[in-house]
Amino acid sequence: MIFFVVFLPLIGFLFCAFFGKKFNDIYSQVITTVLLFVSSIFSWIIFFKYLKKKETEQLYIFNWLTSGNFSVDWAFRIDALTSTMLIVVTTVSACVHLYSIGYMKDDKSINRFMGYLSLFTFFMLVLVTSNNLLQMFFGWEGVGLASYLLIGFWFKKNTANLAAIKAFIVNRIGDFGFALGIVGIYFIFGSVDLQVIFDNAYLYKEKSFYFLGFNLNIIDTLCFLLFIGAMGKSAQLGLHTWLPDAMEGPTPVSALIHAATMVTAGVFMVARMSPMFEFAEFTNLFIIFIGSTTAIFAASIALTQNDIKKVIAYSTCSQLGYMFFAAGLGAYNASIFHLMTHGFFKALLFLSAGSVIHAMHHQQDMRKNGRLIF
């Protein structure tokens, strides 16, 4: 069942890429949307299954990479956290696909847009189902690529191109830290398999290494590097500047990427790596500081915005701060609960904003909007 959940969006993208131009645009819209709804249904079945089942399930697919002693399998890790993320990603994506049929009906590149949406969904599903850090990094970079393509979808607008490039570059800064963390984990644990890391993390909680005149705790340093990646992807203070500019993309993109899925990848990663993060005292304090500061800072900026989508974008940034604050305190259940509820209500808020923007003839300045009741 998990195979259908993950690979149906990829099939939708491949159809758009190879056959979309040979048929009417309605075929691309209907096929990608139907595949996402089927994927969503399977996700809900898996979710209800894991409401009672507590065991972690690992499904091996094939050996992905072998180089000397380094070997990585392509495998799925299914547990309560994975099942929760699956329903958020697939349900919101299915609704966005359906919404896009009407919203983008006058666009000349409908096939390309629907293909990009499905590609993004596939990479996000790879990220949340990964059984090792390299597979997670593949999905992590994949959603970065797809978001670049979607933010700059209207490539004839210079502002859209600049926003896409800015999002790509800022995320690469965070991803560099994430990549260093993965390399460090392999160097320490001898594996990037999540179960191996979780089983041995406690062995290194008191160990340190010497670097530039300082004795640094191993677990703290590794978790700090991983969190730098989360800061970039989840638009936390210092690496948050790309998120408001990313509103240059179509509104369905904002709903899918910047509210419900991609920006929550950082929170998901911290929750997934919680068996490591629970031993990283300094890093947890840093997460608490960044999360709380971002929550207040972004919400304050939202109060001063006039663009309807930027208000919601800064609100998203603020809510992500709350999630990290909870994760830093060790309340991972509360953090993921907020992630799930926020994914649905903020996606709905963006889609509602898109409806208002359409009704107001693409006017996004709230000061010039009125009589919406009619």
Contacts in CASP RR format, 6 or more apart in sequence:
PFRMAT RR
TARGET T0000
AUTHOR 0000-0000-0000
METHOD contacts of the structure
MODEL  1
MIFFVVFLPLIGFLFCAFFGKKFNDIYSQVITTVLLFVSSIFSWIIFFKY
LKKKETEQLYIFNWLTSGNFSVDWAFRIDALTSTMLIVVTTVSACVHLYS
IGYMKDDKSINRFMGYLSLFTFFMLVLVTSNNLLQMFFGWEGVGLASYLL
IGFWFKKNTANLAAIKAFIVNRIGDFGFALGIVGIYFIFGSVDLQVIFDN
AYLYKEKSFYFLGFNLNIIDTLCFLLFIGAMGKSAQLGLHTWLPDAMEGP
TPVSALIHAATMVTAGVFMVARMSPMFEFAEFTNLFIIFIGSTTAIFAAS
IALTQNDIKKVIAYSTCSQLGYMFFAAGLGAYNASIFHLMTHGFFKALLF
LSAGSVIHAMHHQQDMRKNGRLIF
1 42 0 8 1.000
1 45 0 8 1.000
1 46 0 8 1.000
2 42 0 8 1.000
2 46 0 8 1.000
2 59 0 8 1.000
2 76 0 8 1.000
2 78 0 8 1.000
2 129 0 8 1.000
4 38 0 8 1.000
4 39 0 8 1.000
4 42 0 8 1.000
5 39 0 8 1.000
5 42 0 8 1.000
5 43 0 8 1.000
5 46 0 8 1.000
5 86 0 8 1.000
5 90 0 8 1.000
5 125 0 8 1.000
5 129 0 8 1.000
6 39 0 8 1.000
6 76 0 8 1.000
6 122 0 8 1.000
6 125 0 8 1.000
6 126 0 8 1.000
6 129 0 8 1.000
7 122 0 8 1.000
8 35 0 8 1.000
8 36 0 8 1.000
8 38 0 8 1.000
8 39 0 8 1.000
9 32 0 8 1.000
9 35 0 8 1.000
9 36 0 8 1.000
9 39 0 8 1.000
9 93 0 8 1.000
9 118 0 8 1.000
9 119 0 8 1.000
9 121 0 8 1.000
9 122 0 8 1.000
9 125 0 8 1.000
10 118 0 8 1.000
10 119 0 8 1.000
10 122 0 8 1.000
11 35 0 8 1.000
12 31 0 8 1.000
12 32 0 8 1.000
12 35 0 8 1.000
12 115 0 8 1.000
12 118 0 8 1.000
13 32 0 8 1.000
13 115 0 8 1.000
13 116 0 8 1.000
13 118 0 8 1.000
13 119 0 8 1.000
13 122 0 8 1.000
15 28 0 8 1.000
15 31 0 8 1.000
15 32 0 8 1.000
16 28 0 8 1.000
16 32 0 8 1.000
16 111 0 8 1.000
16 112 0 8 1.000
16 114 0 8 1.000
16 115 0 8 1.000
16 118 0 8 1.000
17 115 0 8 1.000
20 27 0 8 1.000
20 28 0 8 1.000
20 111 0 8 1.000
21 111 0 8 1.000
25 110 0 8 1.000
25 111 0 8 1.000
28 110 0 8 1.000
28 111 0 8 1.000
28 114 0 8 1.000
28 115 0 8 1.000
29 97 0 8 1.000
29 100 0 8 1.000
29 101 0 8 1.000
29 110 0 8 1.000
29 114 0 8 1.000
30 101 0 8 1.000
32 97 0 8 1.000
32 114 0 8 1.000
32 115 0 8 1.000
32 117 0 8 1.000
32 118 0 8 1.000
33 94 0 8 1.000
33 97 0 8 1.000
33 98 0 8 1.000
33 101 0 8 1.000
33 114 0 8 1.000
35 118 0 8 1.000
36 90 0 8 1.000
36 93 0 8 1.000
36 94 0 8 1.000
36 97 0 8 1.000
36 118 0 8 1.000
36 121 0 8 1.000
37 94 0 8 1.000
37 98 0 8 1.000
39 90 0 8 1.000
39 94 0 8 1.000
39 121 0 8 1.000
40 87 0 8 1.000
40 90 0 8 1.000
40 91 0 8 1.000
40 93 0 8 1.000
40 94 0 8 1.000
42 90 0 8 1.000
43 83 0 8 1.000
43 86 0 8 1.000
43 87 0 8 1.000
43 89 0 8 1.000
43 90 0 8 1.000
43 91 0 8 1.000
44 87 0 8 1.000
44 91 0 8 1.000
46 78 0 8 1.000
46 83 0 8 1.000
46 86 0 8 1.000
47 83 0 8 1.000
47 84 0 8 1.000
47 86 0 8 1.000
47 87 0 8 1.000
49 83 0 8 1.000
50 78 0 8 1.000
50 79 0 8 1.000
50 80 0 8 1.000
50 83 0 8 1.000
54 80 0 8 1.000
55 79 0 8 1.000
56 77 0 8 1.000
56 78 0 8 1.000
56 79 0 8 1.000
57 76 0 8 1.000
57 77 0 8 1.000
57 78 0 8 1.000
57 79 0 8 1.000
58 75 0 8 1.000
58 76 0 8 1.000
58 77 0 8 1.000
58 78 0 8 1.000
58 131 0 8 1.000
58 195 0 8 1.000
59 75 0 8 1.000
59 76 0 8 1.000
59 78 0 8 1.000
60 73 0 8 1.000
60 75 0 8 1.000
61 73 0 8 1.000
61 74 0 8 1.000
61 75 0 8 1.000
61 76 0 8 1.000
62 73 0 8 1.000
62 74 0 8 1.000
63 71 0 8 1.000
63 72 0 8 1.000
63 73 0 8 1.000
63 74 0 8 1.000
64 72 0 8 1.000
64 73 0 8 1.000
64 74 0 8 1.000
64 134 0 8 1.000
64 135 0 8 1.000
65 71 0 8 1.000
65 72 0 8 1.000
65 134 0 8 1.000
66 72 0 8 1.000
69 190 0 8 1.000
70 186 0 8 1.000
72 132 0 8 1.000
72 134 0 8 1.000
72 135 0 8 1.000
72 192 0 8 1.000
72 193 0 8 1.000
73 131 0 8 1.000
73 132 0 8 1.000
73 193 0 8 1.000
74 135 0 8 1.000
75 131 0 8 1.000
75 132 0 8 1.000
75 135 0 8 1.000
76 82 0 8 1.000
76 129 0 8 1.000
76 130 0 8 1.000
76 131 0 8 1.000
77 129 0 8 1.000
77 130 0 8 1.000
77 131 0 8 1.000
77 194 0 8 1.000
78 129 0 8 1.000
81 268 0 8 1.000
81 271 0 8 1.000
81 272 0 8 1.000
81 336 0 8 1.000
82 128 0 8 1.000
82 129 0 8 1.000
84 336 0 8 1.000
84 340 0 8 1.000
85 128 0 8 1.000
85 268 0 8 1.000
86 125 0 8 1.000
86 128 0 8 1.000
86 129 0 8 1.000
87 340 0 8 1.000
88 260 0 8 1.000
88 261 0 8 1.000
88 264 0 8 1.000
88 339 0 8 1.000
88 340 0 8 1.000
88 343 0 8 1.000
88 344 0 8 1.000
89 121 0 8 1.000
89 124 0 8 1.000
89 125 0 8 1.000
89 128 0 8 1.000
89 260 0 8 1.000
89 261 0 8 1.000
90 121 0 8 1.000
90 125 0 8 1.000
91 344 0 8 1.000
92 255 0 8 1.000
92 256 0 8 1.000
92 259 0 8 1.000
92 260 0 8 1.000
92 261 0 8 1.000
92 343 0 8 1.000
92 344 0 8 1.000
92 347 0 8 1.000
93 117 0 8 1.000
93 120 0 8 1.000
93 121 0 8 1.000
93 124 0 8 1.000
93 256 0 8 1.000
93 261 0 8 1.000
95 347 0 8 1.000
95 351 0 8 1.000
96 117 0 8 1.000
96 252 0 8 1.000
96 255 0 8 1.000
96 256 0 8 1.000
96 347 0 8 1.000
96 351 0 8 1.000
97 114 0 8 1.000
97 117 0 8 1.000
97 118 0 8 1.000
99 252 0 8 1.000
99 255 0 8 1.000
99 351 0 8 1.000
100 113 0 8 1.000
100 114 0 8 1.000
100 117 0 8 1.000
100 250 0 8 1.000
100 252 0 8 1.000
103 250 0 8 1.000
103 251 0 8 1.000
103 252 0 8 1.000
103 354 0 8 1.000
103 358 0 8 1.000
104 110 0 8 1.000
104 113 0 8 1.000
104 250 0 8 1.000
104 252 0 8 1.000
107 113 0 8 1.000
109 153 0 8 1.000
112 153 0 8 1.000
113 150 0 8 1.000
113 153 0 8 1.000
113 250 0 8 1.000
116 146 0 8 1.000
116 149 0 8 1.000
116 150 0 8 1.000
116 153 0 8 1.000
117 150 0 8 1.000
117 252 0 8 1.000
117 253 0 8 1.000
117 256 0 8 1.000
119 146 0 8 1.000
119 149 0 8 1.000
120 143 0 8 1.000
120 146 0 8 1.000
120 147 0 8 1.000
120 150 0 8 1.000
120 256 0 8 1.000
120 257 0 8 1.000
120 261 0 8 1.000
120 262 0 8 1.000
121 256 0 8 1.000
121 261 0 8 1.000
123 138 0 8 1.000
123 139 0 8 1.000
123 142 0 8 1.000
123 143 0 8 1.000
123 144 0 8 1.000
123 145 0 8 1.000
123 146 0 8 1.000
124 139 0 8 1.000
124 143 0 8 1.000
124 261 0 8 1.000
124 262 0 8 1.000
124 265 0 8 1.000
126 135 0 8 1.000
126 138 0 8 1.000
126 139 0 8 1.000
126 142 0 8 1.000
127 136 0 8 1.000
127 139 0 8 1.000
127 140 0 8 1.000
127 143 0 8 1.000
127 265 0 8 1.000
127 268 0 8 1.000
128 268 0 8 1.000
130 136 0 8 1.000
130 138 0 8 1.000
130 139 0 8 1.000
130 194 0 8 1.000
131 193 0 8 1.000
131 194 0 8 1.000
131 195 0 8 1.000
132 191 0 8 1.000
132 192 0 8 1.000
132 193 0 8 1.000
132 194 0 8 1.000
133 182 0 8 1.000
133 185 0 8 1.000
133 186 0 8 1.000
133 192 0 8 1.000
133 194 0 8 1.000
133 197 0 8 1.000
134 182 0 8 1.000
134 192 0 8 1.000
136 269 0 8 1.000
136 272 0 8 1.000
137 178 0 8 1.000
137 179 0 8 1.000
137 182 0 8 1.000
140 175 0 8 1.000
140 178 0 8 1.000
140 233 0 8 1.000
140 265 0 8 1.000
140 269 0 8 1.000
141 175 0 8 1.000
143 233 0 8 1.000
143 257 0 8 1.000
143 261 0 8 1.000
143 262 0 8 1.000
143 265 0 8 1.000
144 167 0 8 1.000
144 168 0 8 1.000
144 171 0 8 1.000
144 262 0 8 1.000
147 167 0 8 1.000
147 171 0 8 1.000
147 246 0 8 1.000
147 257 0 8 1.000
147 262 0 8 1.000
148 164 0 8 1.000
148 165 0 8 1.000
148 167 0 8 1.000
148 168 0 8 1.000
149 164 0 8 1.000
150 249 0 8 1.000
150 250 0 8 1.000
150 253 0 8 1.000
150 256 0 8 1.000
150 257 0 8 1.000
151 160 0 8 1.000
151 163 0 8 1.000
151 164 0 8 1.000
151 167 0 8 1.000
151 246 0 8 1.000
151 248 0 8 1.000
151 249 0 8 1.000
151 253 0 8 1.000
151 257 0 8 1.000
152 160 0 8 1.000
152 161 0 8 1.000
152 163 0 8 1.000
152 164 0 8 1.000
152 248 0 8 1.000
152 249 0 8 1.000
153 160 0 8 1.000
153 249 0 8 1.000
153 250 0 8 1.000
153 253 0 8 1.000
154 160 0 8 1.000
154 248 0 8 1.000
154 249 0 8 1.000
154 250 0 8 1.000
155 161 0 8 1.000
157 248 0 8 1.000
159 248 0 8 1.000
160 248 0 8 1.000
160 249 0 8 1.000
162 245 0 8 1.000
163 242 0 8 1.000
163 245 0 8 1.000
163 246 0 8 1.000
163 247 0 8 1.000
163 248 0 8 1.000
163 249 0 8 1.000
164 246 0 8 1.000
164 248 0 8 1.000
166 241 0 8 1.000
166 242 0 8 1.000
166 245 0 8 1.000
167 242 0 8 1.000
167 243 0 8 1.000
167 245 0 8 1.000
167 246 0 8 1.000
170 232 0 8 1.000
170 239 0 8 1.000
170 241 0 8 1.000
170 242 0 8 1.000
171 232 0 8 1.000
171 233 0 8 1.000
171 239 0 8 1.000
171 242 0 8 1.000
173 232 0 8 1.000
173 239 0 8 1.000
174 228 0 8 1.000
174 229 0 8 1.000
174 231 0 8 1.000
174 232 0 8 1.000
174 233 0 8 1.000
174 239 0 8 1.000
175 229 0 8 1.000
175 232 0 8 1.000
175 233 0 8 1.000
176 228 0 8 1.000
177 225 0 8 1.000
177 226 0 8 1.000
177 228 0 8 1.000
177 229 0 8 1.000
178 225 0 8 1.000
178 226 0 8 1.000
178 228 0 8 1.000
178 229 0 8 1.000
178 230 0 8 1.000
180 225 0 8 1.000
181 222 0 8 1.000
181 225 0 8 1.000
181 226 0 8 1.000
182 192 0 8 1.000
182 226 0 8 1.000
184 222 0 8 1.000
184 225 0 8 1.000
185 192 0 8 1.000
185 197 0 8 1.000
185 222 0 8 1.000
186 192 0 8 1.000
188 204 0 8 1.000
188 218 0 8 1.000
188 222 0 8 1.000
189 196 0 8 1.000
189 197 0 8 1.000
189 200 0 8 1.000
190 196 0 8 1.000
191 197 0 8 1.000
194 272 0 8 1.000
197 273 0 8 1.000
197 275 0 8 1.000
197 276 0 8 1.000
198 275 0 8 1.000
198 276 0 8 1.000
201 219 0 8 1.000
201 275 0 8 1.000
201 276 0 8 1.000
201 279 0 8 1.000
202 279 0 8 1.000
204 218 0 8 1.000
204 219 0 8 1.000
204 279 0 8 1.000
205 217 0 8 1.000
205 219 0 8 1.000
205 279 0 8 1.000
206 217 0 8 1.000
207 217 0 8 1.000
207 218 0 8 1.000
207 219 0 8 1.000
208 215 0 8 1.000
208 216 0 8 1.000
208 217 0 8 1.000
208 218 0 8 1.000
209 215 0 8 1.000
209 216 0 8 1.000
209 218 0 8 1.000
209 221 0 8 1.000
210 216 0 8 1.000
217 280 0 8 1.000
217 282 0 8 1.000
219 276 0 8 1.000
219 279 0 8 1.000
219 280 0 8 1.000
220 280 0 8 1.000
220 281 0 8 1.000
220 282 0 8 1.000
220 283 0 8 1.000
222 276 0 8 1.000
222 280 0 8 1.000
223 273 0 8 1.000
223 276 0 8 1.000
223 277 0 8 1.000
223 280 0 8 1.000
223 283 0 8 1.000
224 280 0 8 1.000
224 282 0 8 1.000
224 283 0 8 1.000
224 286 0 8 1.000
226 269 0 8 1.000
226 270 0 8 1.000
226 273 0 8 1.000
226 276 0 8 1.000
227 270 0 8 1.000
227 283 0 8 1.000
227 286 0 8 1.000
227 287 0 8 1.000
229 266 0 8 1.000
229 269 0 8 1.000
230 236 0 8 1.000
230 265 0 8 1.000
230 266 0 8 1.000
230 267 0 8 1.000
230 269 0 8 1.000
230 270 0 8 1.000
230 324 0 8 1.000
231 237 0 8 1.000
231 238 0 8 1.000
231 239 0 8 1.000
231 290 0 8 1.000
232 239 0 8 1.000
232 240 0 8 1.000
233 262 0 8 1.000
233 263 0 8 1.000
233 265 0 8 1.000
233 266 0 8 1.000
233 269 0 8 1.000
234 263 0 8 1.000
234 264 0 8 1.000
234 265 0 8 1.000
234 266 0 8 1.000
234 267 0 8 1.000
234 320 0 8 1.000
234 321 0 8 1.000
234 323 0 8 1.000
234 324 0 8 1.000
235 242 0 8 1.000
235 243 0 8 1.000
235 263 0 8 1.000
235 316 0 8 1.000
235 317 0 8 1.000
235 320 0 8 1.000
236 290 0 8 1.000
236 291 0 8 1.000
236 294 0 8 1.000
236 317 0 8 1.000
236 320 0 8 1.000
236 321 0 8 1.000
236 324 0 8 1.000
237 290 0 8 1.000
237 291 0 8 1.000
237 293 0 8 1.000
237 294 0 8 1.000
237 297 0 8 1.000
237 298 0 8 1.000
240 294 0 8 1.000
240 298 0 8 1.000
240 317 0 8 1.000
243 258 0 8 1.000
243 263 0 8 1.000
243 313 0 8 1.000
243 314 0 8 1.000
243 316 0 8 1.000
243 317 0 8 1.000
244 310 0 8 1.000
244 313 0 8 1.000
244 314 0 8 1.000
244 317 0 8 1.000
246 254 0 8 1.000
246 257 0 8 1.000
246 258 0 8 1.000
246 313 0 8 1.000
247 254 0 8 1.000
247 258 0 8 1.000
247 307 0 8 1.000
247 309 0 8 1.000
247 310 0 8 1.000
247 313 0 8 1.000
251 309 0 8 1.000
251 350 0 8 1.000
251 351 0 8 1.000
251 353 0 8 1.000
251 354 0 8 1.000
251 357 0 8 1.000
252 351 0 8 1.000
254 309 0 8 1.000
254 312 0 8 1.000
254 313 0 8 1.000
254 350 0 8 1.000
255 346 0 8 1.000
255 347 0 8 1.000
255 350 0 8 1.000
255 351 0 8 1.000
256 262 0 8 1.000
256 347 0 8 1.000
257 263 0 8 1.000
258 313 0 8 1.000
258 316 0 8 1.000
258 350 0 8 1.000
259 312 0 8 1.000
259 316 0 8 1.000
259 342 0 8 1.000
259 343 0 8 1.000
259 346 0 8 1.000
259 347 0 8 1.000
259 349 0 8 1.000
259 350 0 8 1.000
260 342 0 8 1.000
260 343 0 8 1.000
260 344 0 8 1.000
260 346 0 8 1.000
260 347 0 8 1.000
261 343 0 8 1.000
263 316 0 8 1.000
263 320 0 8 1.000
264 320 0 8 1.000
264 323 0 8 1.000
264 339 0 8 1.000
264 342 0 8 1.000
264 343 0 8 1.000
267 320 0 8 1.000
267 323 0 8 1.000
267 324 0 8 1.000
267 327 0 8 1.000
267 335 0 8 1.000
267 336 0 8 1.000
267 339 0 8 1.000
268 336 0 8 1.000
268 339 0 8 1.000
270 277 0 8 1.000
270 287 0 8 1.000
270 324 0 8 1.000
270 327 0 8 1.000
270 328 0 8 1.000
270 332 0 8 1.000
270 335 0 8 1.000
271 327 0 8 1.000
271 332 0 8 1.000
271 335 0 8 1.000
271 336 0 8 1.000
274 327 0 8 1.000
274 330 0 8 1.000
274 332 0 8 1.000
277 283 0 8 1.000
277 284 0 8 1.000
277 287 0 8 1.000
277 327 0 8 1.000
277 328 0 8 1.000
277 330 0 8 1.000
278 330 0 8 1.000
284 328 0 8 1.000
284 329 0 8 1.000
284 330 0 8 1.000
287 324 0 8 1.000
287 325 0 8 1.000
287 327 0 8 1.000
287 328 0 8 1.000
288 324 0 8 1.000
288 325 0 8 1.000
288 328 0 8 1.000
288 329 0 8 1.000
290 321 0 8 1.000
290 324 0 8 1.000
291 320 0 8 1.000
291 321 0 8 1.000
291 322 0 8 1.000
291 324 0 8 1.000
291 325 0 8 1.000
292 321 0 8 1.000
292 325 0 8 1.000
294 317 0 8 1.000
294 318 0 8 1.000
294 320 0 8 1.000
294 321 0 8 1.000
294 324 0 8 1.000
295 318 0 8 1.000
295 319 0 8 1.000
295 321 0 8 1.000
295 322 0 8 1.000
295 325 0 8 1.000
296 318 0 8 1.000
297 318 0 8 1.000
298 314 0 8 1.000
298 315 0 8 1.000
298 317 0 8 1.000
298 318 0 8 1.000
298 321 0 8 1.000
299 314 0 8 1.000
299 315 0 8 1.000
299 318 0 8 1.000
301 314 0 8 1.000
302 310 0 8 1.000
302 311 0 8 1.000
302 314 0 8 1.000
302 315 0 8 1.000
302 318 0 8 1.000
305 311 0 8 1.000
305 314 0 8 1.000
306 365 0 8 1.000
306 366 0 8 1.000
306 367 0 8 1.000
307 364 0 8 1.000
307 365 0 8 1.000
307 366 0 8 1.000
308 353 0 8 1.000
308 356 0 8 1.000
308 357 0 8 1.000
308 364 0 8 1.000
308 365 0 8 1.000
308 366 0 8 1.000
308 369 0 8 1.000
309 350 0 8 1.000
309 353 0 8 1.000
309 357 0 8 1.000
309 364 0 8 1.000
311 366 0 8 1.000
312 346 0 8 1.000
312 349 0 8 1.000
312 350 0 8 1.000
312 353 0 8 1.000
315 346 0 8 1.000
316 342 0 8 1.000
316 346 0 8 1.000
319 338 0 8 1.000
319 342 0 8 1.000
319 346 0 8 1.000
322 338 0 8 1.000
323 335 0 8 1.000
323 338 0 8 1.000
323 339 0 8 1.000
323 342 0 8 1.000
324 335 0 8 1.000
326 332 0 8 1.000
326 334 0 8 1.000
326 335 0 8 1.000
326 338 0 8 1.000
327 335 0 8 1.000
356 369 0 8 1.000
356 372 0 8 1.000
357 363 0 8 1.000
357 364 0 8 1.000
359 372 0 8 1.000
360 368 0 8 1.000
360 369 0 8 1.000
360 370 0 8 1.000
363 369 0 8 1.000
END
